[in-house]
């Protein structure tokens, strides 16, 4: 009887979703420095922040390319093609994305 109860419970539990993914990322900086972001903050191009179309403001991500950096979502975008994440210049520089400009990055939800 106990086995049947455990089986029923196990079947009703949702599988854990992965906290890792790959996103097509780019970066933005000088033209936006000092302007207001979508969440009302002043954009600091040297900060470790990012823009995403739908993730909640305040969501924290670890972004890895040639290096890794932790960023916080504080803006909306990118709005070009299939890009999913726009890193601040500081974050892009920290992971080595400034040179290529656009690349797939590994993302872990923190």
VMD Tcl script that draws the C-alpha trace (Angstrom):
set ca {
  {0.00 0.00 0.00}
  {2.80 2.39 0.85}
  {4.44 1.70 -2.52}
  {1.28 2.72 -4.40}
  {1.07 5.98 -2.44}
  {4.70 6.79 -3.23}
  {4.19 5.97 -6.89}
  {1.14 8.25 -7.10}
  {3.01 11.08 -5.40}
  {6.06 10.66 -7.63}
  {3.91 10.75 -10.76}
  {2.35 14.07 -9.70}
  {5.65 15.88 -9.12}
  {6.83 17.98 -12.07}
  {10.33 17.31 -13.38}
  {12.89 19.93 -12.41}
  {13.62 22.28 -15.29}
  {17.24 22.82 -16.24}
  {18.86 25.94 -14.86}
  {21.37 26.01 -17.73}
  {20.87 27.01 -21.34}
  {22.55 28.61 -24.32}
  {21.53 32.07 -25.51}
  {22.58 34.20 -28.45}
  {24.07 37.28 -26.80}
  {25.35 40.67 -27.86}
  {26.37 43.77 -25.91}
  {25.48 47.44 -25.66}
  {27.27 50.34 -24.11}
  {28.41 53.84 -24.98}
  {25.25 55.10 -26.73}
  {23.11 54.09 -23.75}
  {25.42 55.01 -20.85}
  {23.61 57.28 -18.39}
  {20.18 56.70 -19.92}
  {17.27 55.17 -18.03}
  {16.79 51.40 -18.37}
  {13.37 49.74 -18.61}
  {13.27 49.16 -14.85}
  {14.05 52.82 -14.09}
  {17.75 52.51 -13.21}
  {20.43 54.63 -14.82}
  {22.40 52.43 -17.23}
  {26.06 51.98 -16.28}
  {27.93 50.50 -19.25}
  {30.67 49.24 -16.91}
  {28.22 47.43 -14.64}
  {27.37 43.75 -14.78}
  {23.81 43.93 -16.06}
  {21.86 42.64 -19.02}
  {18.71 43.11 -21.04}
  {16.25 40.31 -21.86}
  {12.83 40.50 -23.50}
  {10.86 38.59 -20.87}
  {12.91 37.60 -17.79}
  {11.82 39.38 -14.62}
  {13.83 42.42 -13.56}
  {16.29 41.35 -10.90}
  {16.80 37.85 -12.36}
  {20.43 36.85 -11.85}
  {22.34 34.87 -14.46}
  {25.86 33.51 -14.72}
  {26.99 34.12 -18.30}
  {30.01 32.24 -19.69}
  {31.86 32.68 -22.97}
  {35.66 32.84 -22.64}
  {35.16 33.67 -18.97}
  {32.16 33.92 -16.66}
  {30.37 36.82 -14.97}
  {27.19 37.15 -12.92}
  {24.69 39.68 -14.28}
  {21.32 41.05 -13.23}
  {18.46 41.73 -15.66}
  {17.54 45.42 -15.53}
  {16.51 46.25 -19.09}
  {14.51 44.98 -22.07}
  {15.96 43.82 -25.36}
  {17.72 42.93 -27.54}
  {15.42 43.61 -30.46}
  {17.65 42.48 -33.33}
  {17.12 39.13 -35.01}
  {17.37 36.02 -32.84}
  {19.44 37.66 -30.10}
  {18.19 36.77 -26.62}
  {20.50 38.60 -24.23}
  {22.16 42.01 -24.38}
  {25.07 42.33 -21.94}
  {26.37 45.62 -20.61}
  {29.78 46.53 -22.02}
  {31.42 45.71 -18.66}
  {29.90 42.23 -18.56}
  {30.71 41.59 -22.24}
  {34.31 42.68 -21.67}
  {34.61 40.40 -18.63}
  {33.57 37.31 -20.63}
  {35.43 38.18 -23.86}
  {32.39 39.01 -26.00}
  {33.32 42.57 -27.01}
  {35.49 41.48 -29.97}
  {33.07 39.06 -31.61}
  {30.08 41.24 -30.70}
  {27.53 38.43 -30.99}
  {27.95 34.80 -29.92}
  {26.24 31.92 -28.17}
  {26.92 32.01 -24.43}
  {26.22 29.51 -21.68}
  {23.72 30.81 -19.15}
  {22.99 29.49 -15.66}
  {20.03 30.84 -13.70}
  {21.18 31.76 -10.17}
}
mol new
graphics top color blue
foreach p $ca { graphics top sphere $p radius 0.5 }
foreach p [lrange $ca 0 end-1] q [lrange $ca 1 end] { graphics top cylinder $p $q radius 0.2 }
display resetview
